[in-house]
Amino acid sequence: MKQSEARVRIIQEWDRWIVTQAIEQDGPTGKDSLKFFHELQDAGSALLDFQSRGQDKWRIIHAWLLGADRLFDDWISAAPRIAPTRRMRPERRRSDCKT
């Protein structure tokens, strides 16, 4: 499933799920999105079968819910991508060897 399709379906599922939960007075938070994610995971939900390109699926879902104004905090910020450090290559010199 593509992320664009998964995003719509997960937000729809969130809207159904959240009304069944006891939520703090300030509204749903990142803790609630984590609980939602774990319940989807425990149920083996097909909603989690989207391409994550190596990123944590909970962080993706959390960001979707924040972007859709379904959460009232940013309990955890999006993790920056960790790129491997690059070592400088030693300078190569052309040898003028004649055989």
N, C-alpha and C positions, 0 to 999 in steps of 0.2 A: 504494500500500500504506500502511496506517495504521501509525503508530509502534508501537503495541502489538503488532501482528503482526510487524513488522520486528524489534523487540527480541527476541522469542522466537526467530525464525529466525536472527538474527545470532549470538545466544549459542550456539545449536546448532551453527552453522557454526564459530564460534570453538573450541568443544570438539573438533570434528573436526580443525580446522587446527592447533591448538596441539600435539597429539601428534606432528605431523610436523616440528616445529621444534626446533632446538638452543636450549634456554633456559638462561639463567644459573642458577646454583645457588639464588639467592634467589627464583626464580620469575619469571613473566612480568611485564613492566613496561609503561609507557606506550609505550616504544620498540617493543615487540612489537605493541601494539595499532595503532600507526601503520603498521607493516609489514603487518599484517593488512588494514588499511583500504586501503593502496595496492595490495595484491594484488587485493582485490575491485574496486577502481577500474580497474586495468589489465585485468582480465578482463571488464569491462563487466557485472558482476554485477547481476542484478535485485534483489538484497538492498539495494542502495543507492537503490532507487526509492521511498523513503518520504518523506513530507512533513517538511521540516525547518523550515518557517516562518522562513526566512531565517538560520537558525543553521548553523554549520559542522558537516557530517555527521560528520566524524571526532570532534569534541568530543562529539557526542551518543553515538556508539558507544563512545567511551572511558568516558563516564559510565555507560553501561549495563553495561559490563564491570566497572567499579569497583563498581557497585551490586550486581552478581551475584557479587561476591567472586572474580572471575576474574583480577584483577590484584593485585599486592602493593605498589603504590605509587600515588601521585597525581602522577606525573611532570609533569603540567601541570594546572593548575586550570581549572575552567570559567570561560570569559570572561564578564564581566558584559555584559549587553545595553547597547549604546550608544544612548542616546536623544538625539535632536537637542535642542539647548538651545532654550529658549523665550524669546523676547524679550517683554518687557512691552509691551503695547499702550499707546499714548498715551491718556490719558484724553480721552474725547469729551465735548464739552459741547453741549448742545442750543441751537441758535440760535433766538431768538425773532423770526425774520424774518416779517414780514407782507407779503403781496403784494397 
